Amino acid sequence: MIESKPKVWFVGAGPGDPELMTVKGQKLIAEADAILFAGSLVSEAAMRWAGSGCEIQDSKGMDLDAINDWLIARAHKFSTVVRLQTGDPGLYGALIEMAQALDKESIEIGVVPGVSSAMASAAAGVESLTLPEVTQTVILTRVEGRTPMPAGESLLELARHHCTLCLFLSITLLKKVQSELYAAGWAEDAPVLVVHKASWPGEEKIIRATLADIREKCRAEKINAQAMIIVSPALGARQWPELKKSKLYDKTFSHRFRKAIKPEEVMS
């Protein structure tokens, strides 16, 4: 008999390395009575915290209806059910479609955020997605393929901002990425970072290239799935001889935790 109200938790497994899952996510896996994990994208190593009596199911062969039916059935049977998704549940997943089905059954829902592959890829390359006076904006998007893009969100339109672009689910569309960015005014030598399976132990690949040769380099490395594409004017800044420094740590810049030193005092 269930003593507490059943709850389905949507947990972000992070980018691949099980240790990059949040502590709360790990605790929920340990407490879960049933776990449905996205096996095509989530490492089975993430199950290491599951209890011996936990029911574990891989969803890679299931459609949306089957997933919803599984979650609903387990929620009627158990107290804690976990849907373990890659990255963050709120990015390029079916969170709302699953939540609606659970809402109809009056099943309580919780969401635990996860580390996105965009952040993990930047970390893998030791890159910052923003830099003072270079770019202060990051666009998380994808290239239009079988899923159409809403009006105003084509890569061409977004790329015209010339800020950081993190392109999900687009590695097989690199030719289109090149043409759209060229049309938006990006140069052939614009730096590009592609990270395949960011943070996956023993499987991560990092490709550095320019817009002109990224397609050929990825093809040579046989990168055709599970890859993040980052195009940004901030890429490679670690090697720049000069940087515009952040005001946050500037000695002459005051904030509520530190009083500024006058410029003449800095020079003395």
Long-range contacts (C-beta under 8 A, 24 or more apart in sequence): 2-77, 2-78, 2-79, 3-79, 4-79, 5-79, 5-108, 6-75, 6-76, 6-78, 6-79, 6-80, 6-81, 6-107, 6-108, 7-75, 7-79, 7-80, 7-81, 7-107, 7-108, 7-109, 7-110, 8-71, 8-75, 8-81, 8-82, 8-83, 8-102, 8-107, 8-108, 8-109, 8-110, 9-80, 9-81, 9-82, 9-83, 9-109, 9-110, 9-111, 9-112, 10-83, 10-85, 10-89, 10-95, 10-98, 10-99, 10-109, 10-110, 10-111, 10-112, 11-82, 11-83, 11-84, 11-85, 11-89, 11-112, 11-114, 12-85, 12-86, 12-87, 12-88, 12-89, 12-112, 12-113, 12-114, 12-115, 13-37, 13-38, 13-42, 13-43, 13-46, 13-84, 13-85, 13-86, 13-87, 13-114, 14-86, 14-87, 14-114, 14-115, 14-120, 14-199, 15-86, 15-87, 15-115, 15-116, 15-117, 15-119, 15-120, 15-121, 15-198, 15-199, 15-200, 16-43, 16-117, 16-120, 16-197, 16-198, 16-199, 16-200, 16-201, 16-203, 16-204, 17-43, 17-120, 17-199, 17-200, 17-201, 18-43, 18-45, 18-46, 18-48, 20-115, 20-120, 20-199, 21-46, 21-114, 21-115, 22-112, 22-113, 22-114, 22-115, 24-112, 25-84, 25-112, 25-114, 28-80, 28-82, 28-112, 29-82, 29-84, 31-80, 32-80, 32-81, 32-82, 33-74, 33-77, 33-78, 33-79, 33-80, 33-81, 34-74, 34-77, 34-78, 34-80, 34-81, 34-82, 35-81, 35-82, 35-83, 35-84, 36-67, 36-70, 36-71, 36-74, 36-81, 36-82, 36-83, 36-84, 37-83, 37-84, 38-84, 38-85, 38-86, 41-85, 41-86, 41-226, 42-84, 42-85, 42-86, 43-200, 46-84, 64-94, 64-97, 64-98, 67-94, 67-98, 68-97, 68-98, 68-101, 68-102, 71-98, 71-101, 71-102, 71-107, 72-101, 72-102, 72-105, 72-107, 75-102, 75-105, 75-107, 76-105, 85-114, 86-114, 86-117, 87-114, 87-115, 87-116, 87-117, 88-113, 88-114, 88-115, 88-116, 89-113, 89-114, 91-116, 91-140, 91-168, 92-142, 92-168, 92-169, 116-140, 117-168, 117-195, 117-198, 117-228, 118-166, 118-168, 118-228, 118-230, 120-195, 120-198, 120-199, 120-228, 121-166, 121-193, 121-195, 121-198, 121-228, 121-230, 122-193, 122-230, 123-198, 123-199, 124-195, 124-198, 124-199, 124-204, 124-206, 125-193, 125-195, 125-206, 125-208, 125-230, 125-235, 126-238, 127-193, 127-230, 127-232, 127-234, 127-235, 127-236, 127-237, 127-238, 128-234, 128-237, 129-164, 129-166, 129-230, 129-232, 129-234, 130-164, 130-234, 131-233, 131-234, 131-237, 131-243, 131-244, 132-243, 132-244, 132-245, 132-246, 132-247, 133-244, 134-233, 134-234, 134-237, 134-244, 135-162, 135-163, 135-164, 135-232, 135-233, 135-234, 136-163, 137-161, 137-163, 137-164, 138-163, 138-164, 138-166, 139-163, 139-164, 139-165, 139-166, 140-166, 140-168, 141-165, 141-166, 141-167, 141-168, 142-167, 142-168, 142-169, 142-170, 143-167, 143-169, 143-170, 143-173, 143-176, 143-177, 143-180, 144-176, 145-169, 145-170, 145-172, 145-173, 154-180, 155-180, 155-181, 155-184, 156-180, 156-183, 156-184, 157-184, 159-184, 159-185, 159-186, 159-231, 160-184, 160-185, 162-186, 162-233, 163-232, 163-233, 164-230, 164-231, 164-232, 164-233, 164-234, 165-229, 165-230, 165-231, 165-232, 166-228, 166-229, 166-230, 167-228, 167-229, 167-230, 167-231, 168-228, 170-229, 171-196, 171-218, 171-223, 171-224, 171-225, 171-226, 171-227, 171-229, 172-224, 172-225, 174-214, 174-215, 174-218, 174-229, 175-215, 177-214, 177-229, 177-231, 178-211, 178-212, 178-214, 178-215, 181-211, 181-231, 182-211, 186-211, 186-231, 187-211, 188-212, 190-231, 190-233, 191-231, 191-232, 191-235, 191-236, 192-229, 192-230, 192-231, 192-235, 193-229, 193-230, 193-231, 193-232, 193-235, 194-218, 194-223, 194-227, 194-228, 194-229, 194-230, 195-227, 195-228, 195-230, 196-221, 196-223, 196-225, 196-226, 196-227, 197-226, 197-227, 198-228
